[in-house]
Amino acid sequence: MESNMIDEVISGVCDPSARKPHRAALILARGGSKGIPLKNIKNLAGVPLIAWVLRAALDSEVVDSVWVSTDHDEIERVARVWGAKVHRRSPEVSKDSSSSLETIQEFIRVRPEVDIICHIQATSPCLHPHHIREALQMITEQGCDYVFSVVRRHQFRWEKDGKNLTSPNLDVACRPRRQDWRGELYENGSFYFSTRKAWENGLKQLEKMAYYEMLPEYSVDIDVDIDWPVAEQRVLRFGYFGREEKALVRLFLCKVSGCLTNGQIFTSVSGEDHVAINARDVAGIQMLQRDNIEVILISNINEPLSRGLLEKVAQLIGCGLQFVEHQNGFEMEKLMMEKKVCWDEVAFMGSESEDREILSQVGLNGVPSDAPVADLIAAKYMCQRPAGNGAVREFAEYILMLKKRA
C-alpha cells in the first residue's frame, strides 16, 4: 500500500498533466496610446491607471503570476514598482495595427508554463479581486474555455434603412418600463479569460463560452479624455483601494520638510529663519483632528530648520512634533507603542528616499506630486498637488474618504 502511494506521488511530479494549472494575469499596456498619451500610467485618483487593476489581480490570490506586456520603459518601471512582472513585447506586436490576440499569443509562446491567461484591461479601474476569483472559477471548476465580462444595459437601439427607422429591440407601440425589461448584455471590456489552447487556436475553436456579468457601477472603461473625470468619480466610489481600505487610521504622521513645506527656508536680515505653511494644509490637518485622528509632525534631528521654529509650526497647527535621528521603522515602533497603535492604523506622508522604509510599512501612505521617493515605491496615494501647496490637505481628504468607506 505504501509503495502504491509513493508511485502516485512520483507520477504526479513527473506527469505535467497532473500539476496544478499555472494561471497568469496579463495586462497589455503599449506606450503609444493615441487618445491619451501614456494613458496606462496617468494618475487616476492618486494612483497610476494600470495600478488599479494590478492591485486587484495581486490581491485576488488566485493567479500564480501577474504580468504587464509593454514596449515602454516608464510603463515597465511603474509595473515593477507595483509588483508585476514585465514581458517586453517585440516591435512586431507594438504597432498601432497590432491586435490583443497577437500580443497574447507572443506572450504564451515565451511562457510555456502558463495554462490559463486572465487578460485584464488596464482601462477598467473598478475591477475588484472578487470579480477575478469568480470568473476564474468558471474556467477551473465549470470547464469553460473562454469567459468574458459583460454589463446589462437598458438602451434601445435604432437603425436607419434608407428613409425608415427601425429598432431591433423595441416595439414603439409597446415601450416597456425599465423594471419590466431585463435589458441586454454588452461586453464591458474589463477582462477576457481563456485557456492556453484557446488562445493558441486564435479563439476559433471554443467549446464552452460563458459571460461574467458585472454590475454597472463597476463597468468603467476609459478611452478618451472626456472619460477621465467621470472615471475618477466612479473609482473613488466603487474602485478597489487594496487591503488598507478596511483599516481605520488613528494616527497621521507627516514630514515637515518636503510635505508640509516645500523645503524652502527664508532668512530675514536679523538672521531669523522663516517657512511658508499653506492654509489649506493646516485646514486639512484640523479636519483629521476633528475626526479623532491624532496628527504628529515628523522632523529629522539634522533638519536645517531650527528646533524652535519647528516647535512654533507645530504649536500654530495644534499638533504634536517628533524628532527622529535615523528615520527608520524602529524609531516609529517606539512611537506607536507609546500611542498604542499598530502599523495598519498609521498613515504616513513622506517625500524623500529616507522615508521609504516607513512608507512601505504603514497601512496607508501618500506622497506629494513632486516627491523624489515617488519613483521608488508604490504609493497608495500620489497627490496632484506639490509639497507646501495643498498636498497635505489632499491626502487628508483621501484618508477621511477611506475612513468613511470602511
C-alpha positions as CSV (number, residue, x, y, z in Angstrom):
1,M,0.0,0.0,0.0
2,E,2.9,2.4,0.9
3,S,4.5,1.5,-2.4
4,N,1.3,2.5,-4.4
5,M,1.1,5.8,-2.6
6,I,4.8,6.6,-3.4
7,D,4.2,5.6,-7.0
8,E,1.3,8.0,-7.2
9,V,3.3,10.9,-5.7
10,I,6.2,10.2,-8.2
11,S,3.8,10.0,-11.1
12,G,2.2,13.3,-10.1
13,V,5.6,15.0,-10.0
14,C,6.7,13.6,-13.4
15,D,3.4,13.9,-15.3
16,P,2.9,17.6,-16.4
17,S,-0.8,17.0,-16.8
18,A,-1.1,16.2,-13.1
19,R,0.3,19.5,-11.9
20,K,-1.8,22.5,-10.9
21,P,-2.5,24.7,-13.9
22,H,-0.5,27.9,-13.9
23,R,-2.8,30.9,-14.0
24,A,-1.3,34.2,-15.2
25,A,-3.0,37.6,-15.2
26,L,-1.8,39.6,-18.2
27,I,-2.3,43.4,-18.7
28,L,-1.4,44.8,-22.1
29,A,0.0,48.3,-21.9
30,R,1.5,49.7,-25.1
31,G,3.2,53.1,-24.8
32,G,1.8,54.5,-28.0
33,S,-1.8,55.4,-26.9
34,K,-3.3,57.8,-29.4
35,G,-6.3,59.1,-27.4
36,I,-4.5,59.9,-24.1
37,P,-0.6,59.8,-24.3
38,L,0.8,57.2,-21.8
39,K,-2.8,56.7,-20.6
40,N,-1.9,53.5,-18.8
41,I,0.3,55.2,-16.2
42,K,-1.5,58.5,-15.9
43,N,-2.7,59.1,-12.4
44,L,-6.3,58.4,-11.7
45,A,-7.5,59.4,-8.2
46,G,-3.9,59.4,-6.9
47,V,-2.9,56.0,-8.4
48,P,-1.5,55.2,-11.9
49,L,-4.3,53.8,-14.0
50,I,-2.7,50.4,-14.5
51,A,-2.2,50.1,-10.8
52,W,-5.9,49.8,-10.1
53,V,-6.1,46.5,-11.9
54,L,-2.7,45.3,-10.8
55,R,-3.7,45.8,-7.2
56,A,-6.9,43.8,-7.8
57,A,-5.1,41.0,-9.6
58,L,-2.4,40.7,-6.9
59,D,-4.9,40.7,-4.1
60,S,-7.2,38.2,-5.8
61,E,-4.8,35.4,-4.6
62,V,-6.0,33.0,-7.3
63,V,-3.4,33.9,-10.0
64,D,0.1,32.5,-9.9
65,S,1.7,35.4,-11.7
66,V,0.8,38.9,-12.7
67,W,2.3,40.3,-15.9
68,V,2.4,43.6,-17.8
69,S,3.2,43.3,-21.5
70,T,4.7,46.6,-22.7
71,D,7.1,48.3,-25.1
72,H,7.7,51.3,-22.9
73,D,10.4,51.9,-20.3
74,E,8.3,54.1,-18.0
75,I,5.4,51.7,-18.1
76,E,7.8,48.9,-17.2
77,R,9.1,50.9,-14.2
78,V,5.6,51.6,-12.9
79,A,4.6,47.9,-13.4
80,R,7.6,46.6,-11.4
81,V,7.1,49.2,-8.6
82,W,3.5,47.9,-8.2
83,G,4.6,44.3,-8.0
84,A,4.1,43.0,-11.5
85,K,6.4,41.0,-13.8
86,V,7.2,42.5,-17.2
87,H,7.1,41.0,-20.6
88,R,8.9,43.2,-23.2
89,R,6.8,42.8,-26.3
90,S,8.5,42.7,-29.7
91,P,8.2,45.6,-32.2
92,E,6.1,43.2,-34.4
93,V,3.2,43.4,-31.8
94,S,3.7,47.0,-30.7
95,K,2.3,48.7,-33.8
96,D,-1.0,50.6,-34.0
97,S,-2.4,47.8,-36.0
98,S,-1.3,45.0,-33.6
99,S,-4.2,43.1,-32.0
100,S,-4.6,41.9,-28.5
101,L,-4.7,38.4,-29.7
102,E,-1.3,38.7,-31.5
103,T,0.2,40.2,-28.3
104,I,-1.2,37.4,-26.1
105,Q,0.0,34.7,-28.5
106,E,3.5,36.1,-28.4
107,F,3.4,36.1,-24.5
108,I,2.4,32.4,-24.3
109,R,5.0,31.4,-26.8
110,V,7.7,32.5,-24.4
111,R,5.8,31.4,-21.3
112,P,5.3,27.6,-21.8
113,E,4.4,27.2,-18.1
114,V,1.2,29.3,-18.4
115,D,-2.0,27.3,-18.8
116,I,-4.7,29.9,-18.2
117,I,-4.4,33.6,-19.3
118,C,-6.5,36.2,-17.5
119,H,-6.3,39.1,-19.9
120,I,-7.3,42.2,-17.9
121,Q,-7.8,45.6,-19.5
122,A,-5.8,48.4,-17.8
123,T,-8.6,50.9,-18.7
124,S,-11.2,49.3,-16.4
125,P,-10.1,50.6,-12.9
126,C,-13.2,49.5,-11.0
127,L,-12.2,45.8,-11.2
128,H,-12.2,44.0,-7.8
129,P,-10.5,40.8,-6.7
130,H,-13.8,39.0,-6.3
131,H,-14.5,39.6,-10.0
132,I,-11.3,37.8,-10.9
133,R,-11.9,35.0,-8.4
134,E,-15.5,34.3,-9.6
135,A,-14.7,34.5,-13.3
136,L,-11.7,32.3,-13.0
137,Q,-13.8,29.6,-11.2
138,M,-15.9,29.4,-14.3
139,I,-12.8,28.0,-16.1
140,T,-11.1,26.0,-13.4
141,E,-14.3,24.5,-11.9
142,Q,-17.0,24.7,-14.5
143,G,-14.9,23.7,-17.5
144,C,-15.3,26.9,-19.6
145,D,-12.6,27.6,-22.1
146,Y,-13.5,31.3,-22.6
147,V,-15.1,33.8,-20.1
148,F,-15.6,37.5,-20.8
149,S,-17.1,40.3,-18.7
150,V,-20.4,42.0,-19.6
151,V,-22.7,44.6,-18.3
152,R,-26.5,44.8,-18.6
153,R,-27.8,47.9,-20.3
154,H,-31.3,49.2,-20.7
155,Q,-30.9,51.0,-24.0
156,F,-33.0,50.9,-27.1
157,R,-31.1,50.6,-30.4
158,W,-32.1,52.2,-33.7
159,E,-31.0,51.7,-37.3
160,K,-31.8,53.6,-40.4
161,D,-32.7,51.6,-43.5
162,G,-33.0,54.2,-46.3
163,K,-35.6,56.6,-45.1
164,N,-37.0,54.3,-42.5
165,L,-36.0,54.0,-38.8
166,T,-36.3,50.6,-37.2
167,S,-35.4,49.3,-33.7
168,P,-34.2,45.7,-33.3
169,N,-35.1,45.6,-29.6
170,L,-38.1,48.0,-29.2
171,D,-41.7,47.9,-30.2
172,V,-42.6,51.6,-30.3
173,A,-46.3,50.8,-29.7
174,C,-45.4,48.8,-26.6
175,R,-42.5,50.5,-24.9
176,P,-41.7,48.6,-21.7
177,R,-41.0,50.1,-18.4
178,R,-37.4,49.7,-17.2
179,Q,-38.4,47.4,-14.3
180,D,-40.3,45.2,-16.8
181,W,-37.4,44.7,-19.2
182,R,-34.2,42.8,-18.4
183,G,-32.2,44.8,-20.8
184,E,-29.4,43.5,-23.0
185,L,-25.8,42.3,-22.3
186,Y,-22.9,44.1,-23.7
187,E,-19.1,43.4,-23.4
188,N,-17.7,46.0,-21.0
189,G,-14.1,45.3,-21.9
190,S,-12.9,44.6,-18.3
191,F,-11.4,41.2,-18.9
192,Y,-11.2,38.1,-21.1
193,F,-10.1,34.8,-19.5
194,S,-9.3,31.7,-21.5
195,T,-7.2,28.5,-21.6
196,R,-3.9,28.4,-23.4
197,K,-5.2,26.1,-26.1
198,A,-8.0,28.6,-26.9
199,W,-5.6,31.5,-27.3
200,E,-3.2,29.3,-29.4
201,N,-6.1,28.4,-31.7
202,G,-6.9,32.1,-32.2
203,L,-10.2,31.7,-30.3
204,K,-11.6,29.9,-33.3
205,Q,-12.5,26.6,-31.7
206,L,-14.2,27.5,-28.5
207,E,-16.1,24.6,-26.9
208,K,-17.7,26.3,-23.9
209,M,-18.0,30.0,-23.7
210,A,-19.6,32.0,-20.8
211,Y,-20.0,35.5,-19.7
212,Y,-19.5,37.1,-16.3
213,E,-22.0,39.8,-15.5
214,M,-20.6,42.8,-13.7
215,L,-22.8,45.5,-12.1
216,P,-23.0,48.8,-13.9
217,E,-21.1,50.7,-11.2
218,Y,-18.0,48.5,-11.8
219,S,-18.2,48.8,-15.6
220,V,-15.9,51.7,-16.2
221,D,-13.9,52.0,-19.4
222,I,-11.5,54.9,-20.2
223,D,-10.9,55.6,-23.9
224,V,-10.7,59.3,-24.5
225,D,-10.0,62.4,-22.3
226,I,-13.7,63.1,-21.6
227,D,-13.9,59.7,-19.9
228,W,-11.3,60.7,-17.3
229,P,-13.2,63.0,-14.8
230,V,-16.2,60.6,-14.9
231,A,-14.0,57.6,-14.2
232,E,-12.2,59.4,-11.4
233,Q,-15.5,60.0,-9.6
234,R,-16.6,56.4,-10.2
235,V,-13.4,54.9,-9.0
236,L,-13.4,56.9,-5.8
237,R,-16.8,55.5,-5.0
238,F,-16.6,52.0,-6.5
239,G,-12.9,51.2,-7.0
240,Y,-10.8,48.7,-5.1
241,F,-8.4,50.5,-2.8
242,G,-6.5,47.5,-1.5
243,R,-6.5,45.8,1.8
244,E,-6.0,49.0,3.7
245,E,-9.5,50.0,2.6
246,K,-10.9,48.4,5.7
247,A,-8.3,49.9,8.1
248,L,-9.3,52.8,10.3
249,V,-6.5,55.4,10.5
250,R,-5.9,56.6,14.1
251,L,-2.5,58.3,13.7
252,F,-1.3,60.5,10.9
253,L,2.5,61.2,10.7
254,C,3.6,64.0,8.3
255,K,7.1,65.0,7.4
256,V,7.6,68.8,7.7
257,S,10.2,69.3,5.0
258,G,9.0,68.1,1.6
259,C,5.4,67.6,2.6
260,L,4.1,70.4,4.9
261,T,6.6,72.8,3.4
262,N,8.3,72.8,0.0
263,G,11.8,72.7,1.6
264,Q,12.4,76.5,1.1
265,I,13.9,78.4,4.1
266,F,13.7,82.2,4.2
267,T,16.2,84.1,6.3
268,S,15.5,87.7,7.5
269,V,18.1,90.5,7.8
270,S,18.2,89.8,11.5
271,G,19.1,86.2,10.8
272,E,15.8,84.6,11.7
273,D,14.6,81.6,9.7
274,H,11.0,81.6,8.2
275,V,9.0,79.0,6.4
276,A,5.7,79.2,4.5
277,I,2.8,77.0,5.5
278,N,-0.2,76.7,3.2
279,A,-3.5,77.5,5.0
280,R,-5.2,74.6,3.0
281,D,-2.8,72.1,4.6
282,V,-3.5,73.5,8.1
283,A,-7.2,73.1,7.4
284,G,-6.6,69.5,6.2
285,I,-4.8,68.6,9.5
286,Q,-7.6,70.2,11.5
287,M,-10.1,68.1,9.6
288,L,-8.3,64.9,10.7
289,Q,-8.2,66.1,14.2
290,R,-11.9,66.8,14.3
291,D,-12.4,63.2,13.2
292,N,-10.4,61.9,16.2
293,I,-7.2,61.2,14.2
294,E,-4.1,62.3,16.0
295,V,-1.6,64.2,13.9
296,I,2.2,64.3,14.6
297,L,4.7,66.3,12.5
298,I,8.0,64.4,11.9
299,S,11.3,66.1,11.5
300,N,14.8,64.8,11.2
301,I,17.1,65.7,14.0
302,N,19.5,67.1,11.4
303,E,16.8,69.3,9.8
304,P,18.2,72.7,8.7
305,L,15.2,74.3,10.4
306,S,15.8,75.3,14.0
307,R,14.0,73.3,16.7
308,G,12.4,76.5,17.9
309,L,10.9,77.2,14.5
310,L,9.6,73.7,14.2
311,E,8.0,73.8,17.6
312,K,6.4,77.1,16.7
313,V,4.9,75.5,13.5
314,A,3.5,72.6,15.5
315,Q,2.1,74.9,18.1
316,L,0.5,77.0,15.3
317,I,-1.2,74.0,13.8
318,G,-2.1,72.5,17.1
319,C,-0.4,69.1,16.7
320,G,2.5,67.1,18.1
321,L,6.1,67.1,17.0
322,Q,8.5,64.2,16.9
323,F,12.2,64.5,16.2
324,V,13.9,61.3,14.7
325,E,17.5,60.5,14.1
326,H,17.6,57.7,11.6
327,Q,14.1,57.8,10.0
328,N,13.6,54.1,10.4
329,G,10.9,51.6,11.5
330,F,12.5,51.1,14.9
331,E,12.0,54.7,15.9
332,M,8.4,54.6,14.6
333,E,7.8,51.4,16.5
334,K,8.6,53.2,19.8
335,L,6.3,56.0,18.9
336,M,3.4,53.6,18.1
337,M,3.9,51.6,21.3
338,E,3.6,54.9,23.1
339,K,0.4,55.8,21.2
340,K,-0.9,52.2,21.4
341,V,-1.5,51.9,17.6
342,C,-0.3,49.3,15.1
343,W,1.2,49.9,11.6
344,D,-2.2,49.3,9.9
345,E,-3.7,52.2,11.8
346,V,-1.0,54.7,10.8
347,A,-1.0,56.9,7.7
348,F,2.3,58.5,6.8
349,M,3.2,61.2,4.3
350,G,6.8,61.4,3.2
351,S,8.8,62.6,0.3
352,E,12.5,61.6,0.3
353,S,14.2,58.2,-0.2
354,E,14.9,58.1,3.5
355,D,11.2,57.8,4.1
356,R,10.9,54.7,2.0
357,E,11.1,52.2,4.9
358,I,8.3,53.8,6.8
359,L,6.2,54.4,3.7
360,S,6.3,50.7,2.9
361,Q,5.3,49.6,6.4
362,V,2.3,51.8,7.3
363,G,-1.2,50.9,6.5
364,L,-1.7,54.0,4.3
365,N,0.9,56.2,2.6
366,G,0.9,59.3,0.5
367,V,3.5,61.4,-1.3
368,P,3.3,64.9,-2.9
369,S,3.4,65.1,-6.7
370,D,7.0,66.4,-6.6
371,A,8.3,63.8,-4.1
372,P,11.6,62.2,-5.2
373,V,10.5,58.9,-3.5
374,A,7.5,58.6,-5.8
375,D,9.7,56.8,-8.3
376,L,10.8,54.2,-5.7
377,I,7.6,53.0,-4.1
378,A,4.0,52.0,-5.0
379,A,2.4,54.9,-3.2
380,K,-1.2,54.3,-2.1
381,Y,-1.9,57.9,-3.0
382,M,0.1,60.3,-5.1
383,C,-1.2,63.8,-4.7
384,Q,-1.9,66.1,-7.6
385,R,-0.5,69.0,-5.7
386,P,3.2,69.5,-4.7
387,A,4.6,69.9,-1.3
388,G,3.7,73.1,0.6
389,N,0.8,73.7,-1.8
390,G,-2.1,71.8,-0.6
391,A,-0.7,68.2,-0.8
392,V,-1.3,67.5,2.9
393,R,-5.0,68.7,2.6
394,E,-5.5,66.5,-0.4
395,F,-4.1,63.4,1.4
396,A,-6.2,64.2,4.5
397,E,-9.3,64.2,2.4
398,Y,-8.3,60.8,0.9
399,I,-7.8,59.4,4.5
400,L,-11.2,60.6,5.5
401,M,-12.8,59.2,2.3
402,L,-11.3,55.8,3.1
403,K,-12.5,56.0,6.7
404,K,-16.0,56.8,5.6
405,R,-15.9,53.8,3.2
406,A,-14.7,51.5,6.0
